[in-house]
Amino acid sequence: MPNAPAQVIDALNSLLEAELNSVCRQIESDFPYLTRGNAGLRKTISELAQLSRRHAGELADLIDSLGGVAVPRQFVHPEGQYLAYLSLQFLLPKLVGEKELALDRYKKARLSMGAGQPETIGVLDHIIGEQEQNLAVLRKAAQAPGQPASSAKV
């Protein structure tokens, strides 16, 4: 379905940009607190980063199939240099917040599509389902023993 409305392409590019700039990707690559003692959490973060890469690919492919051009901006997070000094108790609630924001953005983009974009809606519905599962996993990790119970949003 080439030549989708510009607002559809813009919304998809915005979602693509969010995926490319996910904090999960930064934490996966260089975070010293994810040691063997946190093997389960390391695996979860790695899976979330891989899923983010896959979602970015799906969104870019969808944009191309709709006749648009994937032109996301990738940011250098200035706070990235400080991640190594932060604890998991601090970072997990931040990841929960990031996933909640991402899920909200996907849902708003999905609502704005209308009925004329069935392929786009299908991809977004699939990603929304995965985002909801990811959020549940992160919330559980943030509520795990040793984590402050009030740090994760319910």
Buried (B, 14 or more C-beta within 10 A) or exposed (E): EEEBBEEBBBBBBBBBBBBBBBBBBBBBEEBEBBEEEBEEBBEBBBBBBEBBBEBBEBBBEBBEBBEBEBEBEEEEEEEBEEBEEBEBEEBBBBBBBBBBEBBEBBBEBBEEBEEEBEEBBEBBEEBBEBBEEBBEBBBEBBBEEEBEEEBBEE
